[in-house]
């Protein structure tokens, strides 16, 4: 009798690539460009869980979604930006689409591919990545010599919403901007936006004119930089007929020099910088507005990210009466809205929780090294991009005080230089390891909270790798140092172990 199961699942075929790039967002697309340019003989694939490219700019669909830093530095160094400095999500997606088309990257990208696990074999010197195609339900398996993690640092599927008392009693609708519903009708409605960061500052001006009223409810204030959404130098150079590549490079250098000066001053003379920032807000809201209560943070400038507010649109809406600010703590939700610690109740038809996101360490992928599950919190980071005990892998984690993409370009150069160096050495494996002089180095949290302390990092610091007290063993967050240091890394240094 033939007992062959004709319905047995066929074995999954393993495809192989030299380099495996995770994510088709701003990091993945930039990294793929550098790989094609600097390592043209390497085969590679980009896997993306979502239905298209864009990452953050595809995930976030709330009204007004835009950059909170300028596109001359948020854009890639190799692709001139020709629009206004602060750009909409739609404009950024268009820019990224042009990069893909102009550099023939589309054929390397596979969408709707969810990665479940990644296993390293020292015997084979290979990563094996397994997952599921979300469009067909089929399993896939890919092996690769090198893993380039460009998936970002937060969970795209769901934002962070604190669980307040009484939320189940509220009769209105609660929405997180990260999962903005297409059917949300806020016209002529009373809306509360909880939060004080870039999302709230972006969203409120975009909806205020259509709402009956919008209230920005914050536990504590944050810093903003209001200013015109123009770059006079770029516009001047265009008037002179200068080539856009030159304009892009000159403007980037000007902005980076100004940002470097501002960052240095925020440490050296924080009170002066604080007064300058508050004066910018006061210029829109007038001398009688309570700046002290609503726009004066308790922390020094740059301990959290500072968002640029183009043309002061948030403050213009407040001054016009379309929006108001309440600084207080939430006691509980009620049927009609929110009861504050002060005893005041805010009524609202819709509550929008612009309360941040959930940190995601390396895509929530289950990692193994030679059969042992990998806990990244037990590793030490090398310059915020490699990890002790984890072979042939780099994670792209950008900057907080400068544009994220600046580090995409720097790490693109580094990874390509490393890959070419390995090829010349005949090495199949590279791991970073603490040197003899690092033996008694204190191991600290991923980032110093006295240096930078946004809530999403503080909530999840235990998930992240450790840092040392030396520049090599931490993510310094200092572009102005790294732009010189990363290209000068000695790939034959004692911290690099090759096989």
N, C-alpha and C positions, 0 to 999 in steps of 0.2 A: 504494500500500500504506500502511495506517495504522500509523505507528510510535509512536503515543502510548503511553507507559508507564502502564498503568492502575494499577500498584502504586506509583507515585511518592508520596513522602511529601508531604502537603499542607503549604503554608507555615505557619509558626507565627504565629498571630495575636498582636499586641502589645496587651496591656491597659495602661491608664494610670491612675496614682494620683498625687495630690499628694505623698503621703509614703509611703515604703516602710520598714517596720520589720522588721529582721532578728532573729528569735528571740522565742519565746513563754515565756521564763523570767521571773525576777523583774524584770529590767530592761525587757523588752519589754512586759509586761503593765502595769507602772507607767507607762511612757512613753505607751502607747496611752490610758490613762486621762486623762493630762494633755492629750494632743492633743484628745481628745473634749471635755474641759471647757473648754479655753482657745482652741482653734481649731476650733469646731464645724462650720465650713463646709468644712474640708479633707477630701478623700477619702483613705483610707489602707488598707493591707493589711499583715498580719503574716504572714511566712513562717517556718515552723518545720520543721526537718529530722526531728525525732522524731515519734512517733505521737500525742503529746498535749502539753499545756502543762507547765511546771514546770522545764525546764532541769536544773540541778544536782539538784533534788529528785526529778526523774523518772529521771535517769541513775543515781544512786546508790541501790542496793537492798540494800546490805550490812546485816546486823543492827545495830539501834541507831541508824541514821542520824538525826542531829538537828542543830540549829543549834549553832554554837559561840559565838553572841552572843545577846543578849536579843531577843525578838520585839517588844517595845515600840518598839525602834529599827530592828530588821530589818524589821518590818512597815511598810507604807506609812503616811504621816502622815494619810491620808484615810480609813483603814479601821481602826477600833479592834481591838486584840488583846485577847482575853478569856481566854486560857488561861494556862498557866504560862510564865514568862519564857523558859526553854529548851524548845523544842518539837521533836517528832519530824518526820521528813520527811513522814509521812502527814498530820500536822496542818497543816504549811505548805502542802502541795498542796491541802488542803481550803480553807484561807484564800484561796489564789490562785483556786481555782474559784469561790468566792463573789464575789470582785472581778470576775471575768469575767462571771458571771451578772447581778450587780447593775447592771453598767454596759453590758450588751449588747455585749460585746467579742467574743463567740464568732463572730459572723457575719463578722468581719473576719480571722479566723485561718485559714490554710491549712496543714494538717499534711502531713508526708511530702514536703516540697518542698525539694530540695537545690539550693542556689545554687552555680553553677560560676564565673560571671564577672559583673563589673559594669564598665560602660564609660561614661565621661562624654563628652558631646559639647558643646563650647563653642558650636558653631553652633546647636544646638537647645536648649541649656541644660537638658539632660536626662541622667539616668542610665538606662542600659538594662541590666536584670538578666536573665540567662539561666540556666537550670538544668533539672533533671529531676524529674519527679514519681516518687517512689520507689514509690508504690502502683500506678501504671499504666505506668511507663516512658516516658511522654510528655514531650516537651520543652515548656518554657514560656518566654515572654518578657514582661517587664513593664517599662514605662518609668515614671519617677517624677521629680518635681522635686527631691525632697530624700530623702537616705538617712540613716536613723537606725539605727546599728549597736548592737544590744542582745544580741549573741550570746555575751557572756561573754569569757573570756580563756584557756580551755584546751580541748583536744580531748576531746570527750565519748566518742568511740569507743574510746579506749585510754589507760590511765594510764601513768605513767612507772615502769619497772622497770629498774634498773641490770643490766648483764650481768656477773654474777660468774663466776669460774672454776668449772668443774665442775657447772654447773647441769644439764647433760645427764646427769650421773651420778646425780642425786638420784632416788630411787625413789618418793618421795611426790608430792604435788600442790602446785603453785605457783599462787597465786591473787592477783590484784590486786583490791582492794575496788571499784574503779570498774566492773569487769565481773564482778560477783559471780555465780557459777553457781547456778542454782536447785537443782541436784542435789548441792550440797556438803554432805556429812554430817560434821559435826565432833563429834558426840556421842561422848563417852568417848575422844576422840582427843587426842594430844599436838600442840599447835599453837604455832608461832613466829610472832609478828607483828613484822615488821621496820619500824621507823619510830618517831618520837617525837612526832608532831604530833597534830592534832585527830582525824584519822581513827582512829589507833591508840587514842587515849584514849576514843573513842566505841565502837569495835568490841569492845575487850577486855571491858568490863563486860557487854556484851550476850551474849557467848558463854561467858564463863569458867565459869559454873555448870554448863554442859552438857559442857564439855571435861574430859578427864582432868587437863590442866594447860595454862595459856597462859603463854608467855614473851614478854615485850616485849624485843626485841633492838634496841638503839639504838647508833649510833656516838657520839652526844653528846646530852645532855639538852636539854629545852626547858622553858619556864616555863608554869605552869598557874595558874588562879585557881579554887580550890575554894570552893564556897559553896552555900547552900540554894537550891533551885529555887523560890523564892517572891519576890514583891515586896510587902513589908509595906505600903508606901504605897498601892499599888493595891488590896490586900485591905481596907485600912482605909476607903478611899473607897467601895468597893463596899458595905461594911457600913453606910455612911451613905446609901446609895441614890443616889450621884452618877451622873449620866449617863455611859455608857461613853466617849463622845467626849471628855468632860472628863477622865475618868480616863486615857485614852490620851495626851492632850496633856500633862497634868501629870506623868505617870510618865515620858514621854519626856524632858521637860525636866530632871527630877531625874536620870535616868540619864546624860544627856548632860553635865550639869554635873559629875557625879562622874567620868565618863570623861575629860572635859577636864582636870580636876585631876590625875587619875592619869597621863595622858599627859604633862602638863607636868612633873610630879614625876619621871617616868622619865628625863627629860633633865637636870633640875636637881639631883636627888638620887638617882641610880641605885642607890647602895649601900643606902640606906634602903628603897627600893622592892623591891630584890632580897631583903632580909632579911624584909620583910613577906610576899612571895610564898612564900618558903621556909618561913616559920613556918606558913603555911596548910597546906602539905603535911605538915609535921612534926606538926601537930595530929592528923592521921589516922594517920600511920605510927609515931609515937612517937619518943622521944629516942634510941633505940638504932639506928634505921634509918640506913643510910649515905646520907643526903641529899646529902652532898658529891659522891659519885661519880655517883649516879643521877638527881638532880633539880636540880643546880646547873649551869646553862649557862655557857659561856665568854664569852657576849656580854651586853651590858647589856639590861635589860628593854625590850621593844618594838622591838628591831631585827628581830625576827620576830614573827609574830602570836601572841597569847596566847589560848589557848582556855579557856573557862569549863568547869569540871567540876562538873555539878550534883550536889549532895549528896555530893561527893567520891567518887563511885561507883568510879572507877578505883582510888583509894587504899584504899577499903574492901576491894576484891577482893584487893589485894596484902597488906593486913594480915591478911585471913582465910586467906591461903595458896592461893587459887584462881589467882593470877597472881604472876609474879615478874619482876624486871627484871634484864637483863644489859646492861652498858655496855661495849662492845668493838667491834672492827672485824672484818669478815668476811674470812677468808683465802680460803676456797673452800667450795663445796657438796660434800658427800660423799653416798654412797649413803643414809646414814641421816639426814642433816640438814645441819648447818653447822659447819665448823671455824673457830674464831676465831683471831685473831692471837696471843692468849695461849696457844694450844695446846689449849684446852678445846673439846670437841665437844658441840654441842647436838643431840639426836635429836628428830625430829618427824615426825608423819604428814602434816601440812599446814604449808606455809609461806605466810603472807599478807604480800605486799609492800605495806605502807602507806607507799609511798615517794614519793608526790606525783603530779603530772600533767605533761603536756606543754603548754607555753605555745602558744597559737594566736592569731596576730595577725590580727584582723579576719576570723575565720571561715575562714581559708585560701582565701579567694575570690581569683581572679585579677583584679586591678584594672587598668584602663587609664584614662588621661586623654588624650583626643584622639589615640588610637591608640598612645600610648607606655605600655608596662608601668610600673606604679607600684611603687616600692620604698619602703615606709614608713620604712625605716631612714635614708633620705636626706632625710626631712622633719623639721621641727621641730614639736613639739607646742605647741598653744595651750591652756594650763590642762588638759592631759591629756584633751582632748575633741575638738579640731579639729587639722588638720595643714596646714602650709604647702603650697601647690600642689594641695590637694585640695578642690574646690568642693562646696558644698551637702552636707556630711556631718558628722555628730557621732557619736563613739564613747562609749558609756557605760562608763566604767571606775570602779568604786566605791572605797571606802576599805579600807585594811588595819587601821587602828587604831580604826575606828568601823564601824558596820554598813554594808554595801554599799548598801543601799536608801536610805540618807540622801542619797546622791549621785544616785540615780535620780530622787528628787523634785526636787532642786535643778536637775538638768539638764533635767528635764521643763519646769520654769518657764523656764529659759534658752532652750531650743529653741523653745518656743511664742512667747516674746517676740521671738525672732529672726525667726521666720516672719511674725509680725504686722508687725514692723518692715519687713521686705522688701516685704510687700504695700503698706504705706503709701508706701514709697519708689518703688514700681513696679519693684523690682529682681527679676531672675530668677536672679541668681547672687551668692553671697557666698563669698569666699575669705579666709583669714587670711594675712597677710604680715608679715615682719619690718619694723619701722619704721626710719627713718634712724638713730635713736639706738641701734638694736640691731645696727648694721652690724658692729662688732667684738666682739660678745658671744661669749664662749667657748661652744662646743657640747659638751655632756656626755652621758653615758649617761642613759637614760630616768629612772632613779632613782638617788640617791646611795647606794651600798652601805653607807656609814657610817650612813645614816639607816634603811634597811630593806633586808635582804639574804636573803630566803628563796631556797632553792636553785633553784626553778623559774624565778625571775627571773634569777638569776645565770647559769643555763645558756643562756638565750635572749635576753640583753640586746641582742645584735647584731641581732635581728630588729625591735626596737622603735624608734620615732621618737626623735630626739634631744631634749634639753631645753636651755634656756638657763639663765643664772644669775639670771634675774629671775622673780618670781612668775608673771607672765603667760605665760611660756614653759616651764612645768613643771607637773606634777601634784604639788602640795605635800603631798597626803595629809592635809591639815589641815581637817577639817570645820568646826572652830570659827572658822577664818578665812573659809572659803569660804561659809558660811551668810550672811555679810554681804557678801563681795566679789562673788559671782556675781550676785546681784540688782542690784548697783550698777554692773555693767559698762556702759560707754558704747558702745552699738552703733554710734555714729558715730565711734568712735575710729579712729586712723590704722591700727590693725592689721586693720581690716575693710575689704575692697575689694569694692564692689558693682558689678554691671553690670545 
